[in-house]
Amino acid sequence: MREIREPTSKFIKIRCPKCKNEQIIFGKASTEIKCLVCGKQLAVPSGGKSKIKARVLEVLD
């Protein structure tokens, strides 16, 4: 019988430091993520996990 592993990637709820907009992003995003309201850069890819430049509010399962 095979063991099924749980994924290590998660979705993250973050808040933009400029306009306080909250949005949900993928923790291992492969593209640059900008705020949907003001356009400020919130996360950049770094090979594996994204480098987050905003306040993390919650990690969603």
C-alpha positions, -999 to +999 in steps of 0.1 A: +000+000+000+013+034-010+015+063+014-001+095+002+018+127+012+002+160+020+012+189-001+037+213+014+024+243-005-002+266+010-023+297+003-014+328+023-036+358+032-015+390+031-021+427+036-006+454+014+015+478+035+006+507+013-032+506+008-042+479+034-059+457+008-061+420+018-056+393-008-048+356-010-017+344-028-001+310-034+030+304-012+051+291-041+041+315-068+063+315-099+056+351-110+058+385-093+026+393-073+013+429-072-015+444-051-047+444-071-056+479-058-024+500-058+000+479-078+027+476-051+049+445-053+039+421-026+058+389-034+086+378-058+096+342-068+128+328-053+131+293-067+108+276-042+087+296-018+079+332-027+097+360-009+068+380+007+071+417+011+038+423+029+023+414+063+011+377+065-023+376+082-031+339+079-019+307+064-048+288+048-050+250+047 
